[in-house]
Amino acid sequence: MPVISQRRLHSTIQARAADALETLAASSAEILAQWRQELVGLALKDEGLIAEGPLDLKVLAKQVRKCSYTVFQERIQEYGGKLAQRGVKLDRAVAALNRLFEIGVLYLGSSESKGEASKLALSRLHALVVVLVVSGYAANEAAGKPAPTKADLSDAEDQRHGASAYVTKVYEEERQRLSRDLHDEVGHDLILIKLYLEMIALDTNGKEFSGIRPRLAEAISLVSHAIDSVRRLVLDLGPAVFDDLGFLPAVRTYTTQFSARTKIPLTLREGYVPDDIPMSHQVAMYRLLQGALSNVLKHAFAKNVKVSLGSMKDAVLVMVIEDDGIGFDTTARPGRRSFGLTAMRERVEVLGGRIHIQSRPNNAFSKNRGTRIEVDLPLPGGAK
C-alpha cells in the first residue's frame, strides 16, 4: 500500500473513526474484558500488547482526532516496534488486534447509533493500524542486523505483500457487505416503492386526481433513477455481483454501463476464461478494469476503448485495456494518474502478476497515440 494512499485513507476516516471510538468508550470495560478472555485462546496476555497501562478508548479517540497522519504513523509504527522488543509473535499480535477491532464493530452494531459509516471507518482504521504495526515491527527486527541478503529482501517483500493483501481483503469484505446491503435491502425496497406508486397512479385516473398525477409521475421517475443508481453502485462495489451474474457477465455489464454513461464506444473481446478462477483473481481483474476505465474517463480524452480478456493455457489470466486518448509520459513526475496506476500495479503484484504499461503521448511527431495496459495474472495450479 503506497504511503500516499495511507495518508489519504487517514484523512478520509479520521473524524469518523474518532466518533466510533468515542461511542465505544462507554463500553470500554466490557470490550476489554471480552478481548482478554479471547486472548487466552491465542496464548497471549494483554500486558504483552498493552504495556503502558489500561487502554482508554476515550483518550484514544481524542488522539486519533487530533493527530496528523505523520504523528499517527510514527506512534503506530513505534507500537509495532515495541511488540517486537517484547518478543510478541507478529502473527499472534495481528490476530489479537484483529479480534479487538472485530469486537468493537460488533459493539457498534448493537449500539443505538448503528451507524454504518462508523463501522466502516473503524474497519478501515483497523486495516491502516495493522499495516503500520507490521511496518514498525519489521523495522525494529531489521535494526542492528547485518546488511540484508537477497533472501532477506525477498522475505521483506513477501511481508509487504502480505500486509497489502490483508488490507485488500478487509476492503473487499466491506465492499461486498455494502454491495449486498444495497442489492438485497435498498434495491428491493426501491422496487417495491416504485410498484406501489405505479399502482396508486392506476387508481388515480379520475379528474379529481388530475392535480397529483404529475407529482406521481415525477416520483416514479425519481425512484427509477434511484434504482438505476443503486444498480450502478452495486456494479462499482463488486464482488457480490459475481454471485448473481458470474465473472464474465459482470465484466460485460460493467463495460456496457461504462460506455452508456460516458458515451465512449467500448469494444469487449472475450477469449477463453476458465470457470474456476479464484475469487481473489476475479476481484483483482474487476478492480483493475475499473481503475483503467476511470483513468480513461478522467485523463485520456479517448474516442474509443478496447478491452480484451482471456487466458493462456489455463495458466495465466490476461486482460488488455487500450485507448486512443492523448497518452502520457510514463517517466514524468508522479501525478494523480500515476497514483492510480501504482495502486493497480500493487494489487496485481500481490497475487504474483505483472502489469505492463505502454503510452504514446500526443505530439506533432506521432501519428499513433493512446495507452495500452496489459495485466498478466498467474492462476493457481496452472500449467507451468
HUMO-V558429 format. One record per backbone hydrogen bond with DSSP energy under -1.0 kcal/mol. CO is the residue of the C=O (numbers start at 1). NH is the residue of the N-H. E is the energy in kcal/mol with one decimal. If there is no record, write none. Layout:
co = <CO/CO>
nh = <NH/NH>
e = <E/E>
This chain:
co = <2/3/4/5/6/7/8/9/10/13/14/15/16/17/18/19/20/21/24/25/27/28/29/30/31/32/33/34/35/39/40/45/46/56/57/58/59/60/61/62/63/68/69/70/71/72/73/74/75/76/77/78/79/80/81/82/83/84/89/90/91/92/93/94/95/96/97/98/99/100/101/102/103/104/105/106/115/116/117/118/119/120/121/122/123/124/125/126/127/128/129/130/131/132/133/134/135/136/137/138/139/142/149/150/151/152/153/154/155/156/157/158/159/160/161/162/163/164/165/166/167/168/169/170/171/172/173/174/175/176/177/178/179/180/181/181/182/185/186/187/188/189/190/191/192/193/194/195/196/197/198/199/206/207/209/209/212/213/214/215/216/217/218/219/220/221/222/223/224/225/226/227/228/229/230/231/232/233/234/239/240/241/242/246/247/248/249/250/251/252/253/254/255/256/257/258/259/265/267/269/278/279/280/281/282/283/284/285/286/287/288/289/290/291/292/293/294/295/295/300/304/305/306/307/308/309/310/312/312/315/316/317/318/319/320/321/322/326/329/335/336/337/338/339/340/341/342/343/344/345/346/348/349/354/356/358/360/363/370/371/372/373/374/375/376/377/379>
nh = <6/7/8/9/10/11/12/13/14/17/18/19/20/21/22/23/24/25/27/28/31/32/33/34/35/36/37/38/39/44/43/48/50/60/61/62/63/64/65/66/67/72/73/74/75/76/77/78/79/80/81/82/83/84/85/86/88/87/93/94/95/96/97/98/99/100/101/102/103/104/105/106/107/108/109/110/119/120/121/122/123/124/125/126/127/128/129/130/131/132/133/134/135/136/137/138/139/140/141/142/143/145/153/154/155/156/157/158/159/160/161/162/163/164/165/166/167/168/169/170/171/172/173/174/175/176/177/178/179/180/181/182/183/184/185/186/187/189/190/191/192/193/194/195/196/197/198/199/200/201/202/203/209/210/212/213/216/217/218/219/220/221/222/223/224/225/226/227/228/229/230/231/232/233/234/235/236/237/238/242/243/245/246/250/251/252/253/254/255/256/257/258/259/260/261/262/263/305/307/309/282/283/284/285/286/287/288/289/290/291/292/293/294/295/296/297/298/299/300/326/324/267/322/269/320/271/318/315/316/379/312/377/310/375/308/373/306/362/332/339/340/341/342/343/344/345/346/347/348/349/350/353/352/376/374/372/370/366/360/323/358/321/356/319/354/317/382>
e = <-1.6/-2.4/-2.4/-2.7/-2.6/-2.3/-1.8/-2.2/-1.8/-3.4/-2.1/-2.2/-2.4/-2.3/-2.3/-2.2/-2.0/-1.2/-1.8/-1.6/-2.7/-2.8/-2.2/-2.3/-2.3/-2.6/-1.7/-1.7/-1.6/-2.1/-1.5/-1.5/-3.2/-2.4/-2.2/-1.7/-2.2/-2.5/-2.1/-2.0/-2.4/-2.7/-3.2/-2.3/-2.6/-2.3/-2.5/-2.3/-2.1/-2.2/-2.1/-2.1/-1.9/-1.6/-2.1/-2.2/-2.2/-1.1/-2.5/-2.7/-2.0/-2.5/-2.5/-2.8/-2.0/-2.1/-2.3/-2.3/-2.4/-2.0/-2.4/-2.1/-2.3/-2.1/-2.0/-1.2/-2.0/-2.5/-2.4/-2.4/-2.2/-2.1/-2.3/-2.3/-1.9/-2.2/-2.9/-2.3/-1.9/-2.1/-2.7/-2.5/-2.0/-2.7/-2.7/-2.5/-2.2/-2.0/-2.0/-1.8/-1.3/-1.8/-2.4/-2.3/-2.4/-2.5/-2.3/-2.4/-2.3/-2.4/-2.7/-2.4/-2.4/-2.5/-2.9/-2.0/-2.2/-2.5/-2.3/-2.3/-2.6/-2.7/-2.3/-2.0/-2.8/-2.7/-2.2/-2.6/-2.7/-2.5/-2.5/-2.6/-2.5/-3.6/-2.0/-1.8/-3.6/-2.5/-2.4/-2.0/-1.9/-2.5/-2.5/-2.2/-2.7/-2.4/-2.3/-2.0/-2.4/-2.5/-1.7/-1.4/-1.5/-1.8/-1.2/-1.3/-2.4/-2.7/-2.1/-2.5/-2.7/-2.0/-2.4/-2.4/-2.3/-2.2/-2.2/-2.5/-2.2/-2.2/-2.4/-2.3/-2.2/-2.5/-2.6/-2.0/-2.4/-2.9/-2.5/-1.9/-1.2/-2.7/-1.2/-1.9/-2.2/-2.7/-2.6/-2.5/-2.6/-2.4/-2.5/-2.5/-2.3/-2.3/-2.6/-2.5/-2.1/-1.9/-3.1/-2.5/-2.2/-2.9/-1.9/-2.5/-2.4/-2.7/-2.5/-2.4/-2.2/-2.9/-2.7/-2.5/-2.3/-2.0/-2.0/-2.3/-2.4/-2.7/-1.1/-2.6/-1.4/-2.5/-2.9/-3.3/-2.5/-3.5/-3.0/-2.6/-1.2/-3.3/-2.3/-3.0/-2.5/-3.1/-2.8/-2.6/-2.8/-2.2/-1.6/-2.1/-2.0/-2.2/-2.6/-2.2/-2.0/-2.8/-2.5/-2.0/-1.9/-2.3/-1.8/-2.5/-1.9/-2.8/-2.8/-3.4/-1.6/-1.3/-2.8/-2.1/-2.7/-2.7/-3.1/-2.1/-2.4/-3.2/-2.1>
